[in-house]
Amino acid sequence: MPERIAVLGGGIGSLSAVLDLTSEPNWQQKYDITVYQMGWRLGGKGASSRNPAAGQRIEEHGLHIWLGFYENAFELMRQCYSELPSGSGTFNSWQDAFKPHSLVVLEEKTTEGWLHWPADVPTNDSLPGDGAPVPTLWDYVLMAFEMLEDALDQLHQHVPAKGKVELVQLVVDHYGR
Ligand SMILES: Cc1cc2nc3c(=O)[nH]c(=O)nc-3n(C[C@H](O)[C@H](O)[C@H](O)COP(=O)(O)OP(=O)(O)OC[C@H]3O[C@@H](n4cnc5c(N)ncnc54)[C@H](O)[C@@H]3O)c2cc1C
């Protein structure tokens, strides 16, 4: 007799636990799983779907950004898409569903108005969810320096009249106030 499991709520937390249980060989003989979800929609705060009656408009809670270091989340999504029969959803592959996007703009409200802080996050050749080894502490230190250098280059493009050392001083002065 399979063990009966009731899962309360169909958010990403419980759905990933269910996916793990149903990935075991012969899981049907071991478990009888029911997910209880209030309302009509699975996914909880991460739920997202398209409304064909409104030009395939995306309907969701709000903007979700998956940075490249969401290694486990991407691995999970890639597993889901690999198990999804082709043509059964809006997207056929995880790369249809996730598009790389590097430009992030942070906004700062100052007494002179809004200050825009664009950052073009550097990319690498890896694919998220490949299960690559976690970078070492030294890798992170190097990446932090690369990002700083990149940010400084971008700032320099916006304020070309200033030298890079002056720019660093400007930022330190601004935040040291
Ligand atoms: C606007 C917004 C933006 C976000 N952006 C990001 C992002 O960019 N990156 C990121 O990693 N995270 C982001 N998050 C956070 C992420 O969405 C949540 O951490 C995650 O979805 C939580 O998942 P969960 O399964 O723990 O809970 P939930 O998603 O809250 O799922 C719980 C589910 O249980 C159901 N439920 C509750 N009580 C009952 C009951 N008694 N019976 C039946 N069902 C019940 C609920 O209806 C819901 O479907 C964002 C969240 C929001 C709101």
The ligand as an SDF file (V2000), in Angstrom:
LIG
                    3D

 53 58  0  0  0  0  0  0  0  0999 V2000
    6.5420   40.4390   -6.4090 C   0  0  0  0  0  0  0  0  0  0  0  0
    7.4970   39.3400   -6.0270 C   0  0  0  0  0  0  0  0  0  0  0  0
    8.7250   39.2620   -6.6650 C   0  0  0  0  0  0  0  0  0  0  0  0
    9.6280   38.2520   -6.3270 C   0  0  0  0  0  0  0  0  0  0  0  0
   10.7960   38.1770   -7.0210 N   0  0  0  0  0  0  0  0  0  0  0  0
   11.6310   37.1500   -6.7980 C   0  0  0  0  0  0  0  0  0  0  0  0
   12.7950   36.9870   -7.6000 C   0  0  0  0  0  0  0  0  0  0  0  0
   13.0680   37.7940   -8.4880 O   0  0  0  0  0  0  0  0  0  0  0  0
   13.5990   35.9250   -7.3460 N   0  0  0  0  0  0  0  0  0  0  0  0
   13.3080   35.0220   -6.3420 C   0  0  0  0  0  0  0  0  0  0  0  0
   14.0550   34.0650   -6.1700 O   0  0  0  0  0  0  0  0  0  0  0  0
   12.2090   35.1580   -5.5600 N   0  0  0  0  0  0  0  0  0  0  0  0
   11.3740   36.1800   -5.7680 C   0  0  0  0  0  0  0  0  0  0  0  0
   10.2560   36.3160   -4.9950 N   0  0  0  0  0  0  0  0  0  0  0  0
   10.0530   35.3830   -3.8840 C   0  0  0  0  0  0  0  0  0  0  0  0
    9.5030   34.0280   -4.3580 C   0  0  0  0  0  0  0  0  0  0  0  0
    8.4830   34.2550   -5.2920 O   0  0  0  0  0  0  0  0  0  0  0  0
    8.9670   33.2880   -3.1110 C   0  0  0  0  0  0  0  0  0  0  0  0
    9.9940   33.1840   -2.1370 O   0  0  0  0  0  0  0  0  0  0  0  0
    8.5070   31.8860   -3.4280 C   0  0  0  0  0  0  0  0  0  0  0  0
    7.5960   31.8770   -4.5080 O   0  0  0  0  0  0  0  0  0  0  0  0
    7.8580   31.2900   -2.1760 C   0  0  0  0  0  0  0  0  0  0  0  0
    7.4650   29.9620   -2.4620 O   0  0  0  0  0  0  0  0  0  0  0  0
    6.7430   29.0690   -1.3790 P   0  0  0  0  0  0  0  0  0  0  0  0
    6.4000   27.7570   -2.0140 O   0  0  0  0  0  0  0  0  0  0  0  0
    7.5660   29.0260   -0.1430 O   0  0  0  0  0  0  0  0  0  0  0  0
    5.4210   29.8380   -0.9480 O   0  0  0  0  0  0  0  0  0  0  0  0
    4.2240   30.4510   -1.8070 P   0  0  0  0  0  0  0  0  0  0  0  0
    4.6360   30.8000   -3.1820 O   0  0  0  0  0  0  0  0  0  0  0  0
    3.6260   31.5120   -0.9470 O   0  0  0  0  0  0  0  0  0  0  0  0
    3.2040   29.2220   -1.9350 O   0  0  0  0  0  0  0  0  0  0  0  0
    2.3060   28.8640   -0.9370 C   0  0  0  0  0  0  0  0  0  0  0  0
    1.0470   28.3180   -1.6070 C   0  0  0  0  0  0  0  0  0  0  0  0
    0.2240   27.7320   -0.6320 O   0  0  0  0  0  0  0  0  0  0  0  0
   -1.1330   28.1010   -0.8780 C   0  0  0  0  0  0  0  0  0  0  0  0
   -1.8230   27.9740    0.3930 N   0  0  0  0  0  0  0  0  0  0  0  0
   -1.6300   28.6900    1.5210 C   0  0  0  0  0  0  0  0  0  0  0  0
   -2.4390   28.2370    2.4920 N   0  0  0  0  0  0  0  0  0  0  0  0
   -3.1330   27.1830    1.9640 C   0  0  0  0  0  0  0  0  0  0  0  0
   -4.1140   26.2850    2.4850 C   0  0  0  0  0  0  0  0  0  0  0  0
   -4.5300   26.3600    3.7450 N   0  0  0  0  0  0  0  0  0  0  0  0
   -4.6190   25.3410    1.6520 N   0  0  0  0  0  0  0  0  0  0  0  0
   -4.1960   25.2450    0.3670 C   0  0  0  0  0  0  0  0  0  0  0  0
   -3.2750   26.0640   -0.1760 N   0  0  0  0  0  0  0  0  0  0  0  0
   -2.7430   27.0230    0.6160 C   0  0  0  0  0  0  0  0  0  0  0  0
   -1.0200   29.5220   -1.4200 C   0  0  0  0  0  0  0  0  0  0  0  0
   -2.1930   29.8690   -2.1360 O   0  0  0  0  0  0  0  0  0  0  0  0
    0.2090   29.3960   -2.3110 C   0  0  0  0  0  0  0  0  0  0  0  0
   -0.1400   28.9640   -3.6110 O   0  0  0  0  0  0  0  0  0  0  0  0
    9.3140   37.3170   -5.2960 C   0  0  0  0  0  0  0  0  0  0  0  0
    8.0750   37.4050   -4.6380 C   0  0  0  0  0  0  0  0  0  0  0  0
    7.1730   38.3950   -4.9970 C   0  0  0  0  0  0  0  0  0  0  0  0
    5.8200   38.4570   -4.2920 C   0  0  0  0  0  0  0  0  0  0  0  0
  1  2  1  0
  2  3  1  0
  2 52  2  0
  3  4  2  0
  4  5  1  0
  4 50  1  0
  5  6  2  0
  6  7  1  0
  6 13  1  0
  7  8  2  0
  7  9  1  0
  9 10  1  0
 10 11  2  0
 10 12  1  0
 12 13  2  0
 13 14  1  0
 14 15  1  0
 14 50  1  0
 15 16  1  0
 16 17  1  0
 16 18  1  0
 18 19  1  0
 18 20  1  0
 20 21  1  0
 20 22  1  0
 22 23  1  0
 23 24  1  0
 24 25  2  0
 24 26  1  0
 24 27  1  0
 27 28  1  0
 28 29  2  0
 28 30  1  0
 28 31  1  0
 31 32  1  0
 32 33  1  0
 33 34  1  0
 33 48  1  0
 34 35  1  0
 35 36  1  0
 35 46  1  0
 36 37  1  0
 36 45  1  0
 37 38  2  0
 38 39  1  0
 39 40  1  0
 39 45  2  0
 40 41  1  0
 40 42  2  0
 42 43  1  0
 43 44  2  0
 44 45  1  0
 46 47  1  0
 46 48  1  0
 48 49  1  0
 50 51  2  0
 51 52  1  0
 52 53  1  0
M  END
$$$$
